Amino acid sequence: MKAKPTYQELEKEIEELRKKLSNKNNEEDFKEKRKEVEQALKESENRLKAFSDVSSEAIFFSEKGTCIEANQRASELFGYSYNELIGIFGTDIIAPESKKNVTKN
């Protein structure tokens, strides 16, 4: 026969259960907050894309010189499809007479 737990053991077990419940609630709150942030980010990306697509100017975002995003106008002006622009090095699409100046700056 198993001995009955002491009052202190029961208190400790109750405290551990409270911590687990608190952690579970925090985890659920975190997941919900993450969902909200991801949704806000997606909405922001969609707004940026909509604005850039109606621009009459080419928009070309690069990271370390490589295109990571471009708008439709950039495709039209540079003569590349969107998929061709993504991943291309920026100076590869600059007019030869402008490359020296662009590289310098």
N, CA, C and O atoms as CSV, one atom per row, in Angstrom:
chain,resi,resn,atom,element,x,y,z
A,1,MET,N,N,0.821,-1.183,0.000
A,1,MET,CA,C,0.000,0.000,0.000
A,1,MET,C,C,0.867,1.249,0.000
A,1,MET,O,O,1.847,1.346,0.739
A,2,LYS,N,N,0.490,2.198,-0.841
A,2,LYS,CA,C,1.240,3.432,-0.946
A,2,LYS,C,C,0.843,4.374,0.181
A,2,LYS,O,O,-0.334,4.511,0.513
A,3,ALA,N,N,1.863,5.030,0.771
A,3,ALA,CA,C,1.606,5.961,1.866
A,3,ALA,C,C,0.916,7.202,1.346
A,3,ALA,O,O,1.151,7.626,0.215
A,4,LYS,N,N,0.071,7.779,2.164
A,4,LYS,CA,C,-0.613,9.009,1.790
A,4,LYS,C,C,0.403,10.138,1.739
A,4,LYS,O,O,1.299,10.216,2.579
A,5,PRO,N,N,0.259,11.018,0.742
A,5,PRO,CA,C,1.207,12.131,0.652
A,5,PRO,C,C,1.018,13.094,1.820
A,5,PRO,O,O,-0.074,13.250,2.365
A,6,THR,N,N,2.115,13.724,2.174
A,6,THR,CA,C,2.048,14.713,3.255
A,6,THR,C,C,1.432,15.997,2.730
A,6,THR,O,O,1.283,16.176,1.521
A,7,TYR,N,N,1.080,16.874,3.626
A,7,TYR,CA,C,0.525,18.164,3.261
A,7,TYR,C,C,1.516,18.945,2.401
A,7,TYR,O,O,1.124,19.565,1.412
A,8,GLN,N,N,2.799,18.919,2.771
A,8,GLN,CA,C,3.827,19.634,2.011
A,8,GLN,C,C,3.981,19.048,0.600
A,8,GLN,O,O,4.178,19.785,-0.366
A,9,GLU,N,N,3.891,17.734,0.493
A,9,GLU,CA,C,3.990,17.098,-0.826
A,9,GLU,C,C,2.817,17.494,-1.712
A,9,GLU,O,O,2.985,17.747,-2.905
A,10,LEU,N,N,1.626,17.544,-1.117
A,10,LEU,CA,C,0.450,17.973,-1.870
A,10,LEU,C,C,0.582,19.435,-2.303
A,10,LEU,O,O,0.258,19.782,-3.438
A,11,GLU,N,N,1.052,20.277,-1.408
A,11,GLU,CA,C,1.267,21.691,-1.751
A,11,GLU,C,C,2.260,21.823,-2.910
A,11,GLU,O,O,2.050,22.612,-3.832
A,12,LYS,N,N,3.337,21.047,-2.852
A,12,LYS,CA,C,4.349,21.084,-3.915
A,12,LYS,C,C,3.740,20.616,-5.239
A,12,LYS,O,O,3.985,21.223,-6.282
A,13,GLU,N,N,2.965,19.564,-5.202
A,13,GLU,CA,C,2.331,19.052,-6.417
A,13,GLU,C,C,1.351,20.068,-6.993
A,13,GLU,O,O,1.294,20.259,-8.208
A,14,ILE,N,N,0.581,20.718,-6.128
A,14,ILE,CA,C,-0.359,21.751,-6.576
A,14,ILE,C,C,0.403,22.902,-7.233
A,14,ILE,O,O,-0.009,23.399,-8.281
A,15,GLU,N,N,1.500,23.321,-6.631
A,15,GLU,CA,C,2.313,24.409,-7.189
A,15,GLU,C,C,2.885,24.022,-8.547
A,15,GLU,O,O,2.901,24.846,-9.461
A,16,GLU,N,N,3.347,22.804,-8.698
A,16,GLU,CA,C,3.865,22.333,-9.991
A,16,GLU,C,C,2.765,22.322,-11.051
A,16,GLU,O,O,2.996,22.697,-12.200
A,17,LEU,N,N,1.565,21.887,-10.652
A,17,LEU,CA,C,0.440,21.896,-11.581
A,17,LEU,C,C,0.064,23.323,-11.993
A,17,LEU,O,O,-0.263,23.572,-13.154
A,18,ARG,N,N,0.111,24.251,-11.045
A,18,ARG,CA,C,-0.163,25.663,-11.367
A,18,ARG,C,C,0.854,26.209,-12.366
A,18,ARG,O,O,0.493,26.939,-13.290
A,19,LYS,N,N,2.113,25.858,-12.180
A,19,LYS,CA,C,3.164,26.310,-13.101
A,19,LYS,C,C,2.926,25.744,-14.494
A,19,LYS,O,O,3.042,26.459,-15.489
A,20,LYS,N,N,2.592,24.448,-14.561
A,20,LYS,CA,C,2.330,23.829,-15.859
A,20,LYS,C,C,1.149,24.510,-16.547
A,20,LYS,O,O,1.196,24.780,-17.747
A,21,LEU,N,N,0.096,24.786,-15.788
A,21,LEU,CA,C,-1.086,25.446,-16.340
A,21,LEU,C,C,-0.728,26.850,-16.809
A,21,LEU,O,O,-1.160,27.271,-17.882
A,22,SER,N,N,0.043,27.566,-16.031
A,22,SER,CA,C,0.476,28.914,-16.401
A,22,SER,C,C,1.308,28.877,-17.668
A,22,SER,O,O,1.115,29.701,-18.562
A,23,ASN,N,N,2.236,27.923,-17.756
A,23,ASN,CA,C,3.065,27.783,-18.961
A,23,ASN,C,C,2.210,27.461,-20.172
A,23,ASN,O,O,2.459,27.973,-21.264
A,24,LYS,N,N,1.206,26.617,-19.989
A,24,LYS,CA,C,0.310,26.249,-21.088
A,24,LYS,C,C,-0.457,27.478,-21.565
A,24,LYS,O,O,-0.603,27.697,-22.767
A,25,ASN,N,N,-0.950,28.284,-20.613
A,25,ASN,CA,C,-1.668,29.505,-20.976
A,25,ASN,C,C,-0.743,30.484,-21.693
A,25,ASN,O,O,-1.140,31.108,-22.677
A,26,ASN,N,N,0.483,30.619,-21.206
A,26,ASN,CA,C,1.446,31.504,-21.843
A,26,ASN,C,C,1.758,31.029,-23.259
A,26,ASN,O,O,1.888,31.835,-24.180
A,27,GLU,N,N,1.876,29.718,-23.421
A,27,GLU,CA,C,2.152,29.143,-24.740
A,27,GLU,C,C,0.999,29.437,-25.695
A,27,GLU,O,O,1.225,29.789,-26.852
A,28,GLU,N,N,-0.232,29.294,-25.218
A,28,GLU,CA,C,-1.394,29.581,-26.050
A,28,GLU,C,C,-1.466,31.065,-26.386
A,28,GLU,O,O,-1.793,31.431,-27.515
A,29,ASP,N,N,-1.158,31.933,-25.399
A,29,ASP,CA,C,-1.136,33.374,-25.648
A,29,ASP,C,C,-0.075,33.715,-26.690
A,29,ASP,O,O,-0.305,34.537,-27.578
A,30,PHE,N,N,1.087,33.077,-26.574
A,30,PHE,CA,C,2.175,33.311,-27.521
A,30,PHE,C,C,1.754,32.898,-28.932
A,30,PHE,O,O,1.994,33.626,-29.895
A,31,LYS,N,N,1.128,31.732,-29.047
A,31,LYS,CA,C,0.685,31.260,-30.359
A,31,LYS,C,C,-0.336,32.215,-30.967
A,31,LYS,O,O,-0.284,32.506,-32.162
A,32,GLU,N,N,-1.258,32.699,-30.149
A,32,GLU,CA,C,-2.276,33.635,-30.632
A,32,GLU,C,C,-1.641,34.957,-31.056
A,32,GLU,O,O,-1.992,35.513,-32.096
A,33,LYS,N,N,-0.715,35.453,-30.256
A,33,LYS,CA,C,-0.033,36.707,-30.585
A,33,LYS,C,C,0.783,36.542,-31.866
A,33,LYS,O,O,0.803,37.438,-32.710
A,34,ARG,N,N,1.450,35.409,-32.009
A,34,ARG,CA,C,2.237,35.147,-33.217
A,34,ARG,C,C,1.347,35.155,-34.453
A,34,ARG,O,O,1.718,35.701,-35.492
A,35,LYS,N,N,0.164,34.539,-34.333
A,35,LYS,CA,C,-0.792,34.518,-35.438
A,35,LYS,C,C,-1.189,35.943,-35.829
A,35,LYS,O,O,-1.261,36.271,-37.013
A,36,GLU,N,N,-1.446,36.782,-34.828
A,36,GLU,CA,C,-1.835,38.171,-35.077
A,36,GLU,C,C,-0.705,38.934,-35.778
A,36,GLU,O,O,-0.952,39.688,-36.719
A,37,VAL,N,N,0.521,38.737,-35.320
A,37,VAL,CA,C,1.669,39.422,-35.912
A,37,VAL,C,C,1.893,38.949,-37.344
A,37,VAL,O,O,2.162,39.761,-38.229
A,38,GLU,N,N,1.785,37.646,-37.576
A,38,GLU,CA,C,1.949,37.110,-38.931
A,38,GLU,C,C,0.878,37.666,-39.866
A,38,GLU,O,O,1.170,37.979,-41.020
A,39,GLN,N,N,-0.356,37.793,-39.383
A,39,GLN,CA,C,-1.442,38.336,-40.191
A,39,GLN,C,C,-1.173,39.808,-40.510
A,39,GLN,O,O,-1.380,40.242,-41.644
A,40,ALA,N,N,-0.716,40.575,-39.525
A,40,ALA,CA,C,-0.406,41.990,-39.750
A,40,ALA,C,C,0.735,42.140,-40.743
A,40,ALA,O,O,0.710,43.034,-41.589
A,41,LEU,N,N,1.730,41.277,-40.647
A,41,LEU,CA,C,2.854,41.314,-41.583
A,41,LEU,C,C,2.370,41.007,-42.997
A,41,LEU,O,O,2.757,41.689,-43.946
A,42,LYS,N,N,1.539,39.998,-43.142
A,42,LYS,CA,C,1.004,39.632,-44.454
A,42,LYS,C,C,0.203,40.787,-45.054
A,42,LYS,O,O,0.331,41.080,-46.243
A,43,GLU,N,N,-0.623,41.445,-44.235
A,43,GLU,CA,C,-1.403,42.583,-44.712
A,43,GLU,C,C,-0.484,43.734,-45.137
A,43,GLU,O,O,-0.737,44.389,-46.148
A,44,SER,N,N,0.561,43.974,-44.382
A,44,SER,CA,C,1.529,45.015,-44.715
A,44,SER,C,C,2.242,44.695,-46.024
A,44,SER,O,O,2.422,45.574,-46.867
A,45,GLU,N,N,2.643,43.454,-46.193
A,45,GLU,CA,C,3.299,43.035,-47.441
A,45,GLU,C,C,2.358,43.220,-48.634
A,45,GLU,O,O,2.778,43.665,-49.702
A,46,ASN,N,N,1.097,42.878,-48.444
A,46,ASN,CA,C,0.117,43.025,-49.523
A,46,ASN,C,C,-0.081,44.498,-49.895
A,46,ASN,O,O,-0.196,44.830,-51.075
A,47,ARG,N,N,-0.122,45.388,-48.882
A,47,ARG,CA,C,-0.261,46.821,-49.159
A,47,ARG,C,C,0.954,47.340,-49.907
A,47,ARG,O,O,0.815,48.081,-50.880
A,48,LEU,N,N,2.143,46.958,-49.462
A,48,LEU,CA,C,3.373,47.388,-50.130
A,48,LEU,C,C,3.387,46.909,-51.576
A,48,LEU,O,O,3.736,47.668,-52.480
A,49,LYS,N,N,3.011,45.664,-51.794
A,49,LYS,CA,C,2.981,45.110,-53.142
A,49,LYS,C,C,1.984,45.877,-54.010
A,49,LYS,O,O,2.275,46.186,-55.166
A,50,ALA,N,N,0.817,46.183,-53.459
A,50,ALA,CA,C,-0.200,46.918,-54.212
A,50,ALA,C,C,0.307,48.316,-54.584
A,50,ALA,O,O,0.117,48.758,-55.717
A,51,PHE,N,N,0.943,49.005,-53.650
A,51,PHE,CA,C,1.482,50.339,-53.939
A,51,PHE,C,C,2.592,50.271,-54.979
A,51,PHE,O,O,2.646,51.092,-55.894
A,52,SER,N,N,3.469,49.299,-54.837
A,52,SER,CA,C,4.596,49.223,-55.765
A,52,SER,C,C,4.138,48.844,-57.166
A,52,SER,O,O,4.738,49.271,-58.152
A,53,ASP,N,N,3.082,48.048,-57.262
A,53,ASP,CA,C,2.594,47.625,-58.575
A,53,ASP,C,C,1.919,48.756,-59.349
A,53,ASP,O,O,1.877,48.712,-60.578
A,54,VAL,N,N,1.393,49.759,-58.664
A,54,VAL,CA,C,0.749,50.872,-59.368
A,54,VAL,C,C,1.711,52.040,-59.587
A,54,VAL,O,O,1.341,53.047,-60.191
A,55,SER,N,N,2.935,51.908,-59.101
A,55,SER,CA,C,3.925,52.967,-59.272
A,55,SER,C,C,4.396,53.045,-60.718
A,55,SER,O,O,4.518,52.030,-61.405
A,56,SER,N,N,4.656,54.263,-61.162
A,56,SER,CA,C,5.201,54.437,-62.506
A,56,SER,C,C,6.727,54.314,-62.490
A,56,SER,O,O,7.364,54.330,-63.544
A,57,GLU,N,N,7.304,54.194,-61.310
A,57,GLU,CA,C,8.752,54.052,-61.150
A,57,GLU,C,C,9.115,52.587,-60.900
A,57,GLU,O,O,8.345,51.825,-60.316
A,58,ALA,N,N,10.296,52.224,-61.356
A,58,ALA,CA,C,10.798,50.877,-61.074
A,58,ALA,C,C,11.199,50.814,-59.605
A,58,ALA,O,O,11.875,51.710,-59.101
A,59,ILE,N,N,10.788,49.773,-58.934
A,59,ILE,CA,C,11.188,49.541,-57.539
A,59,ILE,C,C,11.920,48.214,-57.510
A,59,ILE,O,O,11.400,47.183,-57.938
A,60,PHE,N,N,13.133,48.264,-56.998
A,60,PHE,CA,C,14.050,47.124,-57.027
A,60,PHE,C,C,14.697,47.041,-55.651
A,60,PHE,O,O,15.575,47.845,-55.336
A,61,PHE,N,N,14.282,46.088,-54.831
A,61,PHE,CA,C,14.870,45.909,-53.505
A,61,PHE,C,C,16.013,44.917,-53.615
A,61,PHE,O,O,15.878,43.852,-54.217
A,62,SER,N,N,17.134,45.282,-53.028
A,62,SER,CA,C,18.267,44.362,-53.088
A,62,SER,C,C,18.858,44.159,-51.711
A,62,SER,O,O,18.734,45.004,-50.824
A,63,GLU,N,N,19.494,43.032,-51.559
A,63,GLU,CA,C,20.220,42.690,-50.341
A,63,GLU,C,C,21.604,42.254,-50.776
A,63,GLU,O,O,21.769,41.254,-51.475
A,64,LYS,N,N,22.596,43.021,-50.351
A,64,LYS,CA,C,23.980,42.768,-50.752
A,64,LYS,C,C,24.110,42.727,-52.274
A,64,LYS,O,O,24.881,41.940,-52.824
A,65,GLY,N,N,23.345,43.586,-52.939
A,65,GLY,CA,C,23.431,43.707,-54.387
A,65,GLY,C,C,22.532,42.791,-55.181
A,65,GLY,O,O,22.393,42.966,-56.392
A,66,THR,N,N,21.918,41.819,-54.535
A,66,THR,CA,C,21.069,40.846,-55.224
A,66,THR,C,C,19.603,41.220,-55.054
A,66,THR,O,O,19.157,41.519,-53.947
A,67,CYS,N,N,18.862,41.203,-56.147
A,67,CYS,CA,C,17.439,41.563,-56.114
A,67,CYS,C,C,16.658,40.541,-55.287
A,67,CYS,O,O,16.734,39.336,-55.524
A,68,ILE,N,N,15.902,41.058,-54.307
A,68,ILE,CA,C,15.045,40.187,-53.502
A,68,ILE,C,C,13.568,40.483,-53.749
A,68,ILE,O,O,12.698,39.696,-53.374
A,69,GLU,N,N,13.289,41.631,-54.386
A,69,GLU,CA,C,11.906,41.988,-54.719
A,69,GLU,C,C,11.933,43.095,-55.753
A,69,GLU,O,O,12.828,43.939,-55.747
A,70,ALA,N,N,10.953,43.091,-56.641
A,70,ALA,CA,C,10.836,44.127,-57.664
A,70,ALA,C,C,9.366,44.264,-58.037
A,70,ALA,O,O,8.571,43.343,-57.855
A,71,ASN,N,N,9.028,45.436,-58.562
A,71,ASN,CA,C,7.643,45.615,-58.994
A,71,ASN,C,C,7.506,45.361,-60.490
A,71,ASN,O,O,8.491,45.133,-61.193
A,72,GLN,N,N,6.269,45.406,-60.956
A,72,GLN,CA,C,5.983,45.148,-62.365
A,72,GLN,C,C,6.675,46.168,-63.259
A,72,GLN,O,O,7.153,45.818,-64.338
A,73,ARG,N,N,6.735,47.420,-62.826
A,73,ARG,CA,C,7.369,48.470,-63.622
A,73,ARG,C,C,8.855,48.181,-63.806
A,73,ARG,O,O,9.405,48.467,-64.870
A,74,ALA,N,N,9.508,47.627,-62.806
A,74,ALA,CA,C,10.923,47.257,-62.945
A,74,ALA,C,C,11.072,46.203,-64.033
A,74,ALA,O,O,11.998,46.267,-64.841
A,75,SER,N,N,10.177,45.251,-64.055
A,75,SER,CA,C,10.208,44.216,-65.100
A,75,SER,C,C,10.083,44.854,-66.479
A,75,SER,O,O,10.818,44.511,-67.405
A,76,GLU,N,N,9.145,45.782,-66.598
A,76,GLU,CA,C,8.926,46.434,-67.889
A,76,GLU,C,C,10.128,47.270,-68.320
A,76,GLU,O,O,10.555,47.192,-69.471
A,77,LEU,N,N,10.674,48.067,-67.405
A,77,LEU,CA,C,11.778,48.959,-67.756
A,77,LEU,C,C,13.084,48.216,-68.018
A,77,LEU,O,O,13.850,48.590,-68.906
A,78,PHE,N,N,13.332,47.168,-67.247
A,78,PHE,CA,C,14.590,46.435,-67.410
A,78,PHE,C,C,14.503,45.329,-68.455
A,78,PHE,O,O,15.525,44.804,-68.896
A,79,GLY,N,N,13.289,44.979,-68.847
A,79,GLY,CA,C,13.119,43.951,-69.871
A,79,GLY,C,C,13.313,42.531,-69.372
A,79,GLY,O,O,13.686,41.645,-70.141
A,80,TYR,N,N,13.066,42.312,-68.099
A,80,TYR,CA,C,13.165,40.983,-67.503
A,80,TYR,C,C,11.830,40.633,-66.867
A,80,TYR,O,O,11.107,41.526,-66.424
A,81,SER,N,N,11.492,39.358,-66.813
A,81,SER,CA,C,10.302,38.951,-66.072
A,81,SER,C,C,10.604,39.086,-64.582
A,81,SER,O,O,11.761,39.189,-64.173
A,82,TYR,N,N,9.550,39.084,-63.788
A,82,TYR,CA,C,9.722,39.166,-62.333
A,82,TYR,C,C,10.640,38.047,-61.846
A,82,TYR,O,O,11.565,38.290,-61.070
A,83,ASN,N,N,10.383,36.822,-62.302
A,83,ASN,CA,C,11.191,35.677,-61.861
A,83,ASN,C,C,12.650,35.798,-62.279
A,83,ASN,O,O,13.541,35.321,-61.576
A,84,GLU,N,N,12.896,36.430,-63.412
A,84,GLU,CA,C,14.281,36.633,-63.852
A,84,GLU,C,C,14.983,37.684,-62.994
A,84,GLU,O,O,16.184,37.586,-62.744
A,85,LEU,N,N,14.226,38.697,-62.541
A,85,LEU,CA,C,14.830,39.750,-61.716
A,85,LEU,C,C,15.234,39.234,-60.332
A,85,LEU,O,O,16.292,39.590,-59.812
A,86,ILE,N,N,14.388,38.398,-59.748
A,86,ILE,CA,C,14.671,37.903,-58.396
A,86,ILE,C,C,15.929,37.039,-58.448
A,86,ILE,O,O,15.996,36.052,-59.180
A,87,GLY,N,N,16.924,37.438,-57.651
A,87,GLY,CA,C,18.178,36.698,-57.588
A,87,GLY,C,C,19.266,37.261,-58.489
A,87,GLY,O,O,20.424,36.856,-58.388
A,88,ILE,N,N,18.905,38.197,-59.373
A,88,ILE,CA,C,19.902,38.773,-60.271
A,88,ILE,C,C,20.705,39.842,-59.522
A,88,ILE,O,O,20.167,40.529,-58.653
A,89,PHE,N,N,21.963,39.977,-59.851
A,89,PHE,CA,C,22.793,40.998,-59.232
A,89,PHE,C,C,22.451,42.330,-59.875
A,89,PHE,O,O,22.407,42.425,-61.101
A,90,GLY,N,N,22.211,43.350,-59.086
A,90,GLY,CA,C,21.736,44.642,-59.569
A,90,GLY,C,C,22.557,45.247,-60.687
A,90,GLY,O,O,21.996,45.784,-61.641
A,91,THR,N,N,23.868,45.172,-60.590
A,91,THR,CA,C,24.695,45.805,-61.622
A,91,THR,C,C,24.644,45.051,-62.945
A,91,THR,O,O,25.105,45.572,-63.961
A,92,ASP,N,N,24.099,43.844,-62.957
A,92,ASP,CA,C,23.989,43.088,-64.205
A,92,ASP,C,C,22.928,43.667,-65.140
A,92,ASP,O,O,22.917,43.350,-66.329
A,93,ILE,N,N,22.042,44.509,-64.619
A,93,ILE,CA,C,20.985,45.053,-65.471
A,93,ILE,C,C,21.149,46.547,-65.722
A,93,ILE,O,O,20.290,47.176,-66.340
A,94,ILE,N,N,22.242,47.109,-65.246
A,94,ILE,CA,C,22.491,48.534,-65.441
A,94,ILE,C,C,23.167,48.740,-66.792
A,94,ILE,O,O,24.008,47.950,-67.221
A,95,ALA,N,N,22.772,49.826,-67.443
A,95,ALA,CA,C,23.364,50.150,-68.747
A,95,ALA,C,C,24.877,50.240,-68.599
A,95,ALA,O,O,25.369,50.791,-67.615
A,96,PRO,N,N,25.612,49.709,-69.556
A,96,PRO,CA,C,27.085,49.692,-69.471
A,96,PRO,C,C,27.685,51.060,-69.181
A,96,PRO,O,O,28.654,51.159,-68.429
A,97,GLU,N,N,27.127,52.111,-69.761
A,97,GLU,CA,C,27.690,53.446,-69.543
A,97,GLU,C,C,27.453,53.977,-68.129
A,97,GLU,O,O,28.088,54.951,-67.726
A,98,SER,N,N,26.553,53.354,-67.373
A,98,SER,CA,C,26.260,53.794,-66.005
A,98,SER,C,C,26.898,52.919,-64.942
A,98,SER,O,O,26.905,53.296,-63.770
A,99,LYS,N,N,27.431,51.768,-65.308
A,99,LYS,CA,C,27.952,50.806,-64.321
A,99,LYS,C,C,29.049,51.396,-63.443
A,99,LYS,O,O,29.047,51.182,-62.231
A,100,LYS,N,N,29.976,52.127,-64.026
A,100,LYS,CA,C,31.096,52.673,-63.253
A,100,LYS,C,C,30.566,53.622,-62.167
A,100,LYS,O,O,30.993,53.557,-61.015
A,101,ASN,N,N,29.653,54.483,-62.539
A,101,ASN,CA,C,29.090,55.436,-61.593
A,101,ASN,C,C,28.292,54.734,-60.492
A,101,ASN,O,O,28.405,55.090,-59.319
A,102,VAL,N,N,27.494,53.747,-60.867
A,102,VAL,CA,C,26.692,53.015,-59.899
A,102,VAL,C,C,27.593,52.228,-58.943
A,102,VAL,O,O,27.365,52.224,-57.733
A,103,THR,N,N,28.599,51.574,-59.481
A,103,THR,CA,C,29.515,50.787,-58.639
A,103,THR,C,C,30.242,51.710,-57.659
A,103,THR,O,O,30.443,51.356,-56.497
A,104,LYS,N,N,30.629,52.882,-58.132
A,104,LYS,CA,C,31.334,53.852,-57.289
A,104,LYS,C,C,30.440,54.301,-56.121
A,104,LYS,O,O,30.904,54.437,-54.989
A,105,ASN,N,N,29.182,54.523,-56.409
A,105,ASN,CA,C,28.262,55.030,-55.393
A,105,ASN,C,C,27.634,53.934,-54.575
A,105,ASN,O,O,26.836,54.212,-53.680
